Amino acid sequence: MLAWGRTMLTMVTASAIFLRWIPEHGPLVLPLFAVSAAAAAAIYFTQRVRYRRGVRGITAGQLAPDIAAVLWTASSCVVLGALGLWVVLA
């Protein structure tokens, strides 16, 4: 469960780094900032629901993985990687 908090902080840090790229790469960096900030916000705002679901699953002895959250986070990382390559190569 703590890994999601670290992921959120990583996305916030990446957003700050992308803002620092604006003088070098111009406004091409803004989609990178938007995706990473949106991912961090989504993790932050859904954190309470995931914690409650985890507590209920542990209590009941039937903890199911949250596949949608994992796929969403993985897809946002893939999009960030593709956008990062596009910015650097442009």
N, C-alpha and C positions, 0 to 999 in steps of 0.2 A: 504494500500500500504506500509506503514512503517513496517508492520509485516515481510515482506520479508527481509528487511534490518536487522532486529533483528535476523531472522532465519539464515542469512548468518553469522553474528557475532557469533551466538551460535555455528554454525558448525566450524568456525575457532577456537573458544575457545576449542571445543571438540577435534579438531585435535591436538592442543597444549597439552592437557591433555593426549591424547593417546601417544604422543611422550614421555611424562614423564613416562609412564608405561613400556617403553622398558627395563630399568634395571631390573624390577621385572618379567615381563612376556616374555621378549625376542622378537624375530621377529614375533611372533604371532599377535602382535599389529599393524603391518604394514598394513594389510587389513582394519582395523578400521580407521587408518589414511587416507588411500587412499579413502575410501568411503566418509568420512566426508569432506576431502579436495575437492573431486570432486563435492560433493553437494554444498559446499560453492562457488566453481568456477562457477558452472552452474547457481546458483542464481545470482551471481555478473554479469556474462556476458549476462544474459537475462533480467536484471533489466530494462534497457532502453526501450526495446520492450514492457515489461509489463506496464511500466508507460505511454508510448505513447498510448497503447491500452486502458488503463484506462481513460486517458484524453479524447480520442475520444468517448469512451462509455458514459462518464459523459456529455460531450457536446451534444451528440446526444440523451441523455436520455434513452439509451438502453445499459446498462452495463451488459455484460454476464460474468459469473464466468469462470475462467481459470481452468477447471477441470483437464486438463492434468498436469499442474504445481502442483496442490494440490496432485494428485495421485502420481506424481513422488517424491515429498517431503515426503509424508507419506511412500512410499515404501523404500526410502533411510533410514528413521528413523527405520523402521522394520528391515531392513538389519543390521543397526548399532546395534540394540538391540540383534539380533540373534548372530552376531559376538562377541559382548561384553560378552554374556553368554558363548559362546564357549571359549573365551580367559580365562575367570575367572575359568571355570570348567576344562580347560585343564591343 
